[in-house]
Amino acid sequence: MLAKQYRLSKKKDFEAVYKKGRTINKDFLIFKILKNSLENPRIGIVVSKKAIKKAVKRNLIKRRIREVVREILPELKENNDIVILVKQEKGFQEIQQAIKQTL
């Protein structure tokens, strides 16, 4: 679980990142990134029902992404709001590799 200070949770924050943020497209992940004025980066994860039907699998993917982000959080130097959108289901190794390459 990510500490509260590293979570992007409010709807208005997500909307700001969607509207003003820049987009980085990986194979099965989309990263929306927007600079923030806080002391630390914040991460939001979106796994749509359209992409993955079963809630159990959506939650599993979110847990995997949170774990990878938690590992690389100390390495993130810039203070950004980051929304990670998942397009399809992949294994832990593929998720880890894609996130580390991008962030």
C-alpha positions as CSV (number, residue, x, y, z in Angstrom):
1,M,0.0,0.0,0.0
2,L,1.3,3.4,-0.9
3,A,1.5,6.0,1.9
4,K,-1.3,8.6,1.7
5,Q,1.0,11.4,0.7
6,Y,1.9,9.5,-2.5
7,R,-1.7,8.7,-3.5
8,L,-3.7,10.7,-6.1
9,S,-7.3,10.3,-4.9
10,K,-9.5,13.3,-5.6
11,K,-11.5,13.5,-8.7
12,K,-10.4,17.1,-9.5
13,D,-6.7,16.0,-9.4
14,F,-7.4,13.1,-11.8
15,E,-9.3,15.5,-14.1
16,A,-6.4,18.0,-14.0
17,V,-3.9,15.4,-15.0
18,Y,-6.2,14.1,-17.8
19,K,-6.7,17.6,-19.2
20,K,-3.3,19.2,-18.8
21,G,-0.9,16.3,-18.5
22,R,1.3,14.9,-21.1
23,T,0.8,11.3,-22.3
24,I,3.3,8.5,-22.6
25,N,2.0,5.4,-24.4
26,K,3.6,2.0,-23.6
27,D,2.4,-1.3,-25.0
28,F,-0.4,-2.0,-22.5
29,L,0.0,1.1,-20.1
30,I,-0.8,4.7,-20.6
31,F,1.0,7.3,-18.4
32,K,-0.5,10.8,-17.9
33,I,2.0,13.0,-16.2
34,L,1.5,16.6,-14.8
35,K,3.9,18.6,-12.7
36,N,2.7,19.4,-9.2
37,S,3.7,22.0,-6.6
38,L,4.0,19.5,-3.7
39,E,7.1,18.0,-2.1
40,N,6.5,14.5,-3.5
41,P,5.1,12.7,-6.5
42,R,1.5,11.3,-6.4
43,I,0.3,8.2,-8.2
44,G,-3.2,7.2,-9.4
45,I,-4.1,3.9,-11.0
46,V,-7.0,3.3,-13.3
47,V,-8.0,-0.2,-14.5
48,S,-11.3,0.1,-16.5
49,K,-14.0,-2.5,-16.6
50,K,-13.9,-2.3,-20.4
51,A,-10.2,-3.5,-20.4
52,I,-10.6,-6.2,-17.7
53,K,-14.0,-7.6,-16.9
54,K,-13.4,-9.4,-13.6
55,A,-12.9,-7.2,-10.4
56,V,-10.5,-9.8,-8.9
57,K,-8.1,-9.4,-11.9
58,R,-8.5,-5.5,-11.8
59,N,-7.6,-5.5,-8.1
60,L,-4.7,-7.9,-8.7
61,I,-3.2,-5.6,-11.4
62,K,-3.6,-2.5,-9.1
63,R,-1.8,-4.3,-6.3
64,R,1.0,-5.3,-8.6
65,I,1.4,-1.7,-10.0
66,R,1.4,-0.3,-6.4
67,E,4.1,-2.7,-5.4
68,V,6.3,-1.7,-8.4
69,V,5.7,2.0,-7.8
70,R,6.5,1.6,-4.1
71,E,9.9,0.1,-5.0
72,I,10.8,2.9,-7.4
73,L,9.3,5.8,-5.5
74,P,12.7,6.9,-3.8
75,E,14.2,7.1,-7.3
76,L,11.6,9.5,-8.6
77,K,13.2,13.0,-8.4
78,E,10.6,15.1,-10.1
79,N,7.4,16.0,-8.3
80,N,4.6,14.9,-10.7
81,D,1.1,13.7,-10.5
82,I,1.0,10.4,-12.5
83,V,-2.0,8.5,-13.6
84,I,-1.4,5.0,-14.8
85,L,-4.1,3.6,-17.1
86,V,-4.1,-0.1,-17.9
87,K,-5.2,-1.3,-21.3
88,Q,-4.8,-5.0,-20.9
89,E,-3.8,-7.7,-18.4
90,K,-0.1,-8.6,-18.2
91,G,2.2,-10.5,-15.8
92,F,4.1,-8.9,-12.9
93,Q,7.5,-9.0,-14.7
94,E,6.0,-7.2,-17.8
95,I,4.3,-4.5,-15.6
96,Q,7.5,-4.0,-13.6
97,Q,9.7,-3.6,-16.7
98,A,7.3,-1.2,-18.4
99,I,6.9,1.0,-15.3
100,K,10.7,1.1,-14.6
101,Q,11.5,2.0,-18.2
102,T,8.9,4.8,-18.3
103,L,9.4,6.4,-14.9
